[in-house]
Amino acid sequence: MKTLYISDMDGTLLQSNGKLSEYSKEKLNMFYEKGIPFSVATARSMISAMPILEGVHFAAPIVLMNGVFVYDTETKKAIKYHEIPHSVIQKILNLFYEKNLHPFMFLYGDDYKLSIKYTEFDNDGMKEFYDERVNLLEGRFTQTDDLTNIESGQHPVYINYYALPQYLDEIVEKLKTIPQIDFAYYKDSYSDDWLVEIYSHTASKASSARDVKEIVGADSVTAFGDNLNDIKMLKGADIAIAVQNAVEKVKGISDVIIGTNNDDSVVKYIQEKENA
């Protein structure tokens, strides 16, 4: 029996400082050498995920941006991606504009590169998001007066916003009325802000995990998570595993609870199961 192991990053595979320990890096590369299919499924994009995973090799594609991308880390290209229908872009943006909020829009280009557009920063969380990524995007993080002005060859895939819940709760309720999209809404692992992340209804960590399972020819999926955006993936897995520091809702739907993210618990579990 061949098992695909797939793990969330922040709060699960990564330590609380947002980094991958040297111990986990060493073990993940050992899994690769042994042909054990391991993947990550994260809300992060390739821009912020790949520097953290630098030096790690994968025997399976990875899942990015809550399932928007199934991504080949060797070719640095999307095997599959999900576009937000153009017909609902303005409707989504209007929900934010009514509250005088200005989200980020992510676009995937025919040149296989990701870019982000914004109009202005409303709070420190949005500015910090920009500051952490602007250099990594090499000029593809750009300011515009109109997010709906999308160039040919650019495909909108993701809209997000960071804020305290009182700014976002009403927007989230209205997002539920738009059938062409899905979203994740959960507390940030590193601040008091909450994140709302919006994408096509065809994208999810769960569906993309199934895609990866098929690609690698696995018989089953063991998934690891800690936060609300992991629940669908965990429910769709054959074995659902929560780290000890997971939110209670995630623990409640999991089959197994392991140690914390700071104890390299994900790789230790796989090592034990695979005798690796």
PyMOL commands that set and color helices and strands:
alter all, ss='L'
color gray80, all
select helices_A, chain A and resi 9-13+22-33+46-52+65-67+86-97+124-133+165-175+205-216+228-236+248-252+261-263+265-274
alter helices_A, ss='H'
color red, helices_A
select strands_A, chain A and resi 3-7+38-40+62-64+69-72+77-81+104-109+114-118+141-143+154-163+181-187+194-200+220-225+239-242+256-257
alter strands_A, ss='S'
color yellow, strands_A
deselect
rebuild
show_as cartoon
